[in-house]
Amino acid sequence: MRFSKRAAAVAATATLTTLALASCSGGGGGGGGGEEATDENKPEKLTVAAWMDFPPELLASFEEEYGIEVVVNSFPDGASAQTVLRNGLSSEGAGLSDVHLVELDWWTEMMAVPEDWVELPEIPDRWVDWKVTQGSVDGVITGYGTDIGPLGIAFNQDMTGTAGVAADPESFGEFIGGDAATWESFLDAGREYVAVSDNFFIDSLSSAFQAAINLLPDAFEDPESGKPYNLADNAAIEELFMTFAEAAEDGISAGIPIGHADWGAGFQNRQWATVVTPAWMAGIIAENADGIPGWRVSSTFPDGGGNWGGSFFAVPSTGENTGWAVELADYLTSPDAAVQWFHTTGQFPSQLEAIENPDIAETENEFFGGQRLGQIYGDLAAAAGDAAAGGYRGENFAGIQTLVTDGIRLVESGSATPQEAWDSVVSDFEALGFDTAG
């Protein structure tokens, strides 16, 4: 299976719990708990911990600009990076790099002790507002944003056209509900599709369910206390779970999410017609569906759209080079860097200037039939508005999310009915012994 590092990272963190440049950086200096970057304290090298490929000129340009070598401590996936970071934070910084890439899904856990991180200077008007909010703790910026994952739906218009339900992006948007699209209308479209087709509507409902969870304001935990809600009494999650589980029972899903060993083969075998596709996944689909024509991205998304994924560069306060580490984090997240990352890895930028850059907005994607994906995902991000920030994510968000998405997989595999799967999820949750809210 052709599967990039970024894909493996997102898949792994989702299971456990998943952009240089010619200009000088805009922030400069260290924040609270950090030193100033000066010629006197300039190190020979800086280290950055990450699990994704860097644009070829990115680190070389920083070294040329400042005379500091940048060494990437590369991890095979986000889960490995998370483990090393967690261990380092619990042992006074042992083994940590100067700069760490932190995934949104485990951001709250890593930031549980704000003093572990350098306060980063504000850089006005660089990012979409909600990205800055996500990267802050109690109003203090501790992470500079890299990518965002505005949500879209990739679909194969050849498959939907053959089925007689939609022949192009406009008709597909209407098929799943148009401007009033909801998850219910999307899943009902799936039922209609499988009734007239010999393949599945979607690769995995567990992935779609995760996207739906991201749109809830406080899916699993109380924002005031941080404590998990009692899952047995969580009516919003139970209702959403049953909506997706019943669609799984109706057989609209192949039950093969990104990260599964058969995901790439599923594209090659034309096993499904749609995939919930945050911006970072478009390039991964193009890689895995290489040679299979007809794939497009719809500008319509259920419930108005949202965000899945995204990361931040943050600076541990125990580092010996915090001032220069802040300079590096700033440099890695400039608009120019974001454009380079978009073309290298397909990551969609959170930087306003980069989103509007014609090099992103007007670039035609050959695999997706010449669609301007930068413009499509930019419009999807704008349409989502504040919802793109996602809901509250406490320290236990990722783990509880894993429990409930695994319940959808039980139904997809035929191992349980929707009610049996929900009961199993609740039982597993109760076995964890949380001190719950209320």
C-alpha positions as CSV (number, residue, x, y, z in Angstrom):
1,M,0.0,0.0,0.0
2,R,1.3,3.5,-0.9
3,F,1.0,5.4,2.4
4,S,2.8,8.6,3.2
5,K,4.3,9.5,6.6
6,R,1.6,12.1,7.1
7,A,-1.1,9.5,6.5
8,A,0.5,7.1,8.9
9,A,0.8,9.9,11.5
10,V,-2.8,10.9,11.3
11,A,-4.1,7.4,11.3
12,A,-2.0,6.4,14.3
13,T,-3.0,9.4,16.4
14,A,-6.7,8.9,15.4
15,T,-6.4,5.3,16.5
16,L,-4.7,6.1,19.8
17,T,-6.8,8.9,20.7
18,T,-4.0,12.6,13.8
19,L,3.7,24.5,6.1
20,A,11.2,28.0,2.9
21,L,11.3,30.5,2.2
22,A,12.8,33.8,1.1
23,S,11.7,36.2,3.8
24,C,12.8,36.7,7.4
25,S,10.5,35.5,10.1
26,G,8.0,37.9,11.7
27,G,7.9,37.2,15.5
28,G,11.4,37.0,16.9
29,G,12.7,36.5,20.4
30,G,11.5,34.4,23.2
31,G,8.3,34.7,25.2
32,G,7.7,34.1,28.9
33,G,10.1,31.5,30.2
34,G,12.3,31.9,27.1
35,E,15.5,33.8,26.4
36,E,16.1,36.4,23.6
37,A,17.8,35.2,20.5
38,T,21.1,37.0,20.2
39,D,24.5,36.5,18.4
40,E,26.0,35.8,21.8
41,N,23.8,32.8,22.5
42,K,23.5,31.5,18.9
43,P,23.9,27.7,18.9
44,E,25.6,25.7,16.1
45,K,22.4,23.6,15.6
46,L,18.8,23.3,16.6
47,T,16.7,20.2,16.7
48,V,13.1,19.8,15.7
49,A,11.0,16.7,16.4
50,A,8.4,15.9,13.7
51,W,7.0,13.0,11.7
52,M,6.4,14.6,8.3
53,D,8.6,15.4,5.3
54,F,10.0,18.9,5.2
55,P,10.1,21.0,2.0
56,P,13.6,20.5,0.4
57,E,14.7,24.1,0.8
58,L,13.1,24.8,4.1
59,L,15.8,24.0,6.6
60,A,18.6,25.0,4.2
61,S,17.2,28.5,3.9
62,F,17.0,28.9,7.7
63,E,20.7,27.8,8.0
64,E,21.6,30.3,5.2
65,E,19.6,33.1,6.9
66,Y,20.9,32.5,10.4
67,G,24.0,30.3,10.2
68,I,22.4,27.6,12.4
69,E,22.1,24.0,11.2
70,V,18.6,22.4,11.8
71,V,18.5,18.7,12.5
72,V,15.1,16.9,12.2
73,N,14.6,14.2,14.8
74,S,12.2,12.2,12.7
75,F,9.5,9.8,14.0
76,P,7.7,7.2,11.9
77,D,4.3,8.5,13.1
78,G,2.6,11.0,15.4
79,A,2.0,8.3,18.0
80,S,5.7,7.8,18.4
81,A,6.4,11.5,18.6
82,Q,3.6,11.8,21.2
83,T,5.1,9.1,23.4
84,V,8.6,10.7,23.4
85,L,7.1,14.1,24.2
86,R,5.0,12.8,27.0
87,N,8.0,11.0,28.6
88,G,10.2,14.0,28.2
89,L,7.7,16.4,29.8
90,S,7.4,14.0,32.8
91,S,11.2,13.8,33.3
92,E,12.2,17.5,33.3
93,G,12.8,17.7,29.6
94,A,15.0,14.6,29.1
95,G,15.3,13.7,25.5
96,L,13.3,16.6,24.1
97,S,14.2,18.6,21.0
98,D,14.4,22.3,20.8
99,V,11.1,22.5,18.9
100,H,8.3,19.9,18.8
101,L,5.5,19.4,16.3
102,V,2.3,18.8,18.4
103,E,-0.9,17.3,16.8
104,L,-4.2,18.9,17.6
105,D,-5.7,15.7,19.0
106,W,-3.1,15.5,21.8
107,W,-2.5,19.2,22.2
108,T,-4.5,19.5,25.4
109,E,-2.7,16.6,27.1
110,M,0.8,18.0,26.2
111,M,-0.2,21.5,27.4
112,A,-1.6,20.3,30.8
113,V,1.3,22.2,32.5
114,P,1.6,25.5,30.6
115,E,4.9,26.2,32.4
116,D,6.5,23.3,30.4
117,W,6.3,25.6,27.3
118,V,7.7,28.9,26.2
119,E,5.2,31.7,25.7
120,L,5.4,32.6,22.0
121,P,5.2,36.2,20.8
122,E,2.0,37.3,19.0
123,I,2.3,37.6,15.3
124,P,-0.7,39.7,14.2
125,D,-2.8,38.7,11.2
126,R,-0.7,35.6,10.3
127,W,-3.3,32.8,11.0
128,V,-7.0,32.4,10.9
129,D,-8.3,33.5,14.3
130,W,-9.4,30.1,15.6
131,K,-6.0,28.6,14.9
132,V,-4.4,31.0,17.3
133,T,-7.1,30.2,19.8
134,Q,-6.4,26.5,19.4
135,G,-2.6,27.1,19.9
136,S,-3.1,29.1,23.2
137,V,-3.5,28.1,26.8
138,D,-5.4,30.5,29.0
139,G,-4.9,33.2,26.4
140,V,-1.1,32.6,26.1
141,I,0.2,31.5,22.8
142,T,2.3,28.3,23.2
143,G,2.1,26.9,19.6
144,Y,2.5,28.4,16.2
145,G,0.1,26.9,13.7
146,T,1.1,24.8,10.7
147,D,-1.8,23.2,8.7
148,I,-5.5,23.0,9.1
149,G,-7.9,20.3,7.8
150,P,-11.0,21.9,6.4
151,L,-13.4,19.1,5.7
152,G,-14.5,18.0,2.2
153,I,-15.8,14.9,0.6
154,A,-13.9,13.2,-2.2
155,F,-16.1,11.2,-4.5
156,N,-15.7,9.3,-7.8
157,Q,-18.0,10.8,-10.3
158,D,-17.5,7.9,-12.7
159,M,-19.0,5.5,-10.1
160,T,-21.8,7.8,-9.0
161,G,-22.5,8.6,-12.6
162,T,-22.8,5.0,-13.5
163,A,-25.2,4.5,-10.6
164,G,-27.3,7.4,-12.0
165,V,-27.1,9.5,-8.9
166,A,-24.5,12.2,-9.6
167,A,-22.3,12.9,-12.6
168,D,-20.3,15.9,-11.4
169,P,-19.5,17.9,-8.3
170,E,-22.6,20.1,-8.5
171,S,-25.0,17.2,-8.9
172,F,-23.1,15.3,-6.2
173,G,-23.6,18.2,-3.8
174,E,-27.3,18.2,-4.5
175,F,-27.4,14.4,-4.1
176,I,-26.1,14.6,-0.5
177,G,-28.4,17.4,0.5
178,G,-27.2,20.6,-1.1
179,D,-26.9,23.7,1.0
180,A,-29.0,22.0,3.7
181,A,-26.9,18.9,3.8
182,T,-26.8,17.0,7.1
183,W,-25.2,13.8,8.2
184,E,-28.6,12.2,7.9
185,S,-29.0,13.3,4.3
186,F,-25.5,12.2,3.5
187,L,-26.1,8.7,5.0
188,D,-29.5,8.5,3.3
189,A,-27.7,9.2,0.0
190,G,-25.4,6.3,0.8
191,R,-28.3,4.0,1.3
192,E,-29.7,5.2,-2.1
193,Y,-26.3,4.6,-3.7
194,V,-25.7,1.0,-2.5
195,A,-29.3,0.1,-3.6
196,V,-28.3,0.7,-7.2
197,S,-24.5,0.0,-7.2
198,D,-22.3,-3.0,-6.7
199,N,-19.8,-1.2,-4.5
200,F,-19.9,0.6,-1.2
201,F,-20.8,4.3,-0.7
202,I,-17.9,5.1,1.7
203,D,-14.6,3.7,2.8
204,S,-15.3,3.9,6.5
205,L,-18.1,5.3,8.7
206,S,-15.8,5.4,11.7
207,S,-13.8,8.1,9.9
208,A,-17.0,10.0,9.0
209,F,-18.2,9.6,12.6
210,Q,-14.9,11.1,13.8
211,A,-15.5,14.1,11.5
212,A,-19.0,14.6,12.9
213,I,-17.7,14.4,16.5
214,N,-15.3,17.3,15.6
215,L,-18.3,19.5,15.0
216,L,-19.7,19.1,18.5
217,P,-19.0,21.9,21.0
218,D,-18.2,19.6,23.9
219,A,-18.4,16.0,22.8
220,F,-17.0,14.1,25.7
221,E,-15.9,16.5,28.5
222,D,-17.2,19.4,30.5
223,P,-15.3,22.6,29.5
224,E,-15.5,24.0,33.0
225,S,-14.2,21.1,35.0
226,G,-12.4,19.2,32.3
227,K,-14.0,16.0,33.6
228,P,-15.5,13.5,31.2
229,Y,-19.3,13.3,30.9
230,N,-20.8,10.0,31.9
231,L,-21.0,8.3,28.5
232,A,-24.2,6.5,29.4
233,D,-25.9,9.8,29.9
234,N,-24.3,11.6,26.9
235,A,-27.4,11.9,24.7
236,A,-25.7,13.9,21.9
237,I,-23.0,11.2,21.4
238,E,-25.5,8.4,21.7
239,E,-27.8,9.9,19.1
240,L,-24.9,10.6,16.7
241,F,-23.5,7.1,17.3
242,M,-26.8,5.4,16.5
243,T,-27.2,7.5,13.4
244,F,-23.9,6.2,12.0
245,A,-24.2,2.7,13.4
246,E,-27.6,2.2,11.8
247,A,-26.1,3.3,8.4
248,A,-23.2,0.8,9.0
249,E,-25.8,-1.9,9.7
250,D,-27.4,-1.0,6.3
251,G,-24.2,-1.8,4.6
252,I,-23.1,1.5,3.1
253,S,-19.5,1.3,4.3
254,A,-16.6,-1.0,3.4
255,G,-15.3,-0.6,7.0
256,I,-11.8,0.2,5.8
257,P,-10.5,3.5,7.3
258,I,-7.3,5.3,6.4
259,G,-4.4,3.5,8.0
260,H,-6.0,0.0,7.3
261,A,-3.7,-2.3,5.4
262,D,-6.4,-2.6,2.6
263,W,-7.2,1.0,2.2
264,G,-5.0,1.6,-0.8
265,A,-6.2,-1.6,-2.4
266,G,-9.7,-0.5,-1.9
267,F,-9.2,2.5,-4.2
268,Q,-7.5,0.3,-6.8
269,N,-10.4,-2.1,-6.7
270,R,-13.0,0.7,-6.9
271,Q,-14.4,-0.6,-3.6
272,W,-16.1,2.7,-2.6
273,A,-17.3,5.9,-4.1
274,T,-16.7,8.5,-1.4
275,V,-14.2,9.4,1.4
276,V,-14.5,12.1,4.0
277,T,-11.5,14.1,3.0
278,P,-9.8,16.8,5.1
279,A,-7.5,18.9,3.0
280,W,-4.4,17.0,4.0
281,M,-5.9,13.7,2.8
282,A,-6.4,14.8,-0.8
283,G,-2.8,14.1,-1.7
284,I,-2.9,10.8,0.0
285,I,-6.0,9.8,-2.0
286,A,-4.2,10.8,-5.2
287,E,-1.3,8.6,-4.3
288,N,-3.4,5.6,-3.4
289,A,-5.9,5.9,-6.2
290,D,-3.3,6.5,-8.8
291,G,-4.6,5.4,-12.2
292,I,-8.2,5.4,-11.2
293,P,-10.0,8.2,-13.0
294,G,-13.1,10.2,-11.8
295,W,-12.1,11.4,-8.4
296,R,-13.3,14.9,-7.5
297,V,-13.8,17.0,-4.3
298,S,-17.2,18.3,-3.5
299,S,-17.7,21.8,-2.2
300,T,-20.7,20.6,-0.1
301,F,-20.2,19.2,3.4
302,P,-22.8,18.0,6.0
303,D,-23.8,20.5,8.7
304,G,-21.8,23.3,7.1
305,G,-18.3,21.9,7.4
306,G,-15.6,21.8,10.0
307,N,-12.0,20.8,10.6
308,W,-10.1,17.6,11.1
309,G,-6.4,17.7,12.1
310,G,-3.7,20.3,12.1
311,S,-0.6,20.8,14.2
312,F,1.6,23.3,16.0
313,F,5.3,24.0,16.5
314,A,5.9,24.5,20.2
315,V,9.1,25.2,22.3
316,P,9.7,23.3,25.5
317,S,10.8,25.7,28.3
318,T,13.5,23.3,29.5
319,G,15.5,23.7,26.2
320,E,19.0,25.3,26.2
321,N,18.2,27.4,23.1
322,T,14.7,28.6,23.7
323,G,15.2,32.0,22.1
324,W,16.5,30.6,18.8
325,A,14.0,27.8,19.0
326,V,11.2,30.4,18.9
327,E,12.9,32.0,15.9
328,L,12.8,28.5,14.2
329,A,9.1,27.9,15.1
330,D,8.3,31.3,13.7
331,Y,10.3,30.6,10.5
332,L,8.6,27.2,10.0
333,T,5.2,28.7,10.1
334,S,5.6,31.8,7.9
335,P,3.2,32.2,4.9
336,D,6.0,31.5,2.5
337,A,6.8,28.3,4.4
338,A,3.2,27.3,4.3
339,V,3.1,27.6,0.5
340,Q,6.1,25.3,0.2
341,W,4.6,22.8,2.5
342,F,1.4,22.8,0.5
343,H,3.3,21.8,-2.6
344,T,5.5,19.3,-0.8
345,T,3.0,17.4,1.4
346,G,-0.4,18.8,0.4
347,Q,-1.0,20.3,3.8
348,F,-3.5,23.2,3.7
349,P,-2.2,26.3,5.4
350,S,-3.6,28.1,8.4
351,Q,-1.8,31.3,7.4
352,L,-4.2,33.9,5.9
353,E,-1.7,35.2,3.3
354,A,-0.9,31.7,2.1
355,I,-4.6,30.7,1.8
356,E,-5.1,33.7,-0.5
357,N,-1.9,33.1,-2.4
358,P,-2.6,32.4,-6.1
359,D,0.0,29.7,-6.0
360,I,-2.4,27.8,-3.7
361,A,-5.8,29.1,-4.6
362,E,-5.4,28.9,-8.4
363,T,-3.3,25.8,-8.7
364,E,-5.1,23.1,-10.7
365,N,-4.9,19.6,-9.5
366,E,-4.4,17.1,-12.3
367,F,-5.5,14.0,-10.4
368,F,-8.8,15.7,-9.4
369,G,-9.7,16.7,-12.9
370,G,-8.1,20.1,-12.9
371,Q,-10.0,21.3,-9.8
372,R,-8.5,24.1,-7.8
373,L,-8.4,22.4,-4.5
374,G,-6.8,25.3,-2.7
375,Q,-9.8,27.4,-3.6
376,I,-12.3,24.7,-2.8
377,Y,-10.8,24.0,0.7
378,G,-10.4,27.7,1.3
379,D,-14.1,28.2,0.7
380,L,-14.9,25.1,2.8
381,A,-12.8,26.6,5.7
382,A,-14.6,29.9,5.4
383,A,-18.0,28.3,5.2
384,A,-17.3,26.4,8.4
385,G,-16.5,29.6,10.3
386,D,-15.9,29.2,14.1
387,A,-17.0,25.6,13.9
388,A,-13.7,24.8,12.2
389,A,-12.0,25.3,15.6
390,G,-13.7,22.2,16.8
391,G,-15.2,21.6,20.2
392,Y,-13.6,21.3,23.6
393,R,-10.8,18.7,23.8
394,G,-9.8,17.8,27.3
395,E,-7.0,15.4,28.4
396,N,-9.2,12.4,27.8
397,F,-10.8,13.4,24.5
398,A,-8.6,11.2,22.2
399,G,-9.0,8.1,24.3
400,I,-12.8,8.4,24.6
401,Q,-13.1,9.1,20.9
402,T,-11.2,5.9,20.2
403,L,-13.7,4.0,22.3
404,V,-16.7,5.3,20.4
405,T,-15.3,5.1,16.9
406,D,-14.2,1.5,17.6
407,G,-17.9,0.8,18.4
408,I,-18.8,1.9,14.9
409,R,-16.2,-0.6,13.6
410,L,-18.0,-3.4,15.5
411,V,-21.1,-2.7,13.5
412,E,-19.2,-2.3,10.2
413,S,-17.6,-5.7,10.7
414,G,-20.9,-7.4,11.5
415,S,-19.8,-8.2,15.1
416,A,-22.6,-6.3,16.8
417,T,-25.9,-4.5,16.2
418,P,-26.0,-0.8,16.8
419,Q,-27.4,-1.2,20.3
420,E,-25.0,-4.0,21.2
421,A,-22.1,-1.8,20.0
422,W,-23.3,1.2,22.1
423,D,-23.7,-1.0,25.2
424,S,-20.2,-2.3,24.7
425,V,-18.7,1.2,24.3
426,V,-20.5,2.3,27.5
427,S,-19.2,-0.7,29.4
428,D,-15.6,-0.1,28.2
429,F,-15.9,3.5,29.3
430,E,-17.2,2.6,32.7
431,A,-14.4,0.2,33.2
432,L,-11.9,3.1,33.0
433,G,-13.3,4.5,36.3
434,F,-13.4,8.1,35.4
435,D,-14.4,10.7,37.9
436,T,-17.2,12.1,35.7
437,A,-18.7,15.6,35.5
438,G,-22.0,16.1,37.3
